[in-house]
Amino acid sequence: MRQPRVEILYFEGCPNHEAARALVERVAAELEIEPDLELVEVPDAGAAVALCFLGSPTVRVGGRDVEPGAEERGDFVFACRVYPTERGFSGQPDAGWIREALRAAVA
């Protein structure tokens, strides 16, 4: 099975990037996938724009943001990210988005 590349972009001091990492690892384990996980620290606002950073944490699988519709956004910021999930706003992406992205990456 292929090892999909998963990036978690964050800034130092982000209160949610470790939880996002744990979520990615849990979903990958459930799917019996061992992703190539990389933590990418975004040091400043200039890097946020250069990396198309939508806030911390940002989870990408195969270079694509796991949040549906994120590729249409252009509000690159050096700030915390809030995800609009079915259960309300959250500091990390929905597990279903990660699951879908990982499945697509190994298909």
Salt bridges, closest charged atoms under 4 A:
GLU7 OE2 - ARG5 NH2 3.34
GLU18 OE2 - HIS17 NE2 3.30
GLU25 OE2 - ARG21 NE 3.22
GLU30 OE2 - ARG26 NH1 2.82
GLU30 OE1 - ARG99 NH2 3.08
GLU38 OE1 - ARG5 NH2 2.54
ASP65 OD2 - ARG81 NH1 2.80
GLU67 OE1 - ARG73 NH1 3.51
GLU67 OE1 - ARG81 NH2 2.48
GLU71 OE1 - ARG64 NH2 3.73
ASP75 OD2 - ARG73 NH2 2.86
ASP94 OD1 - ARG87 NH1 3.32
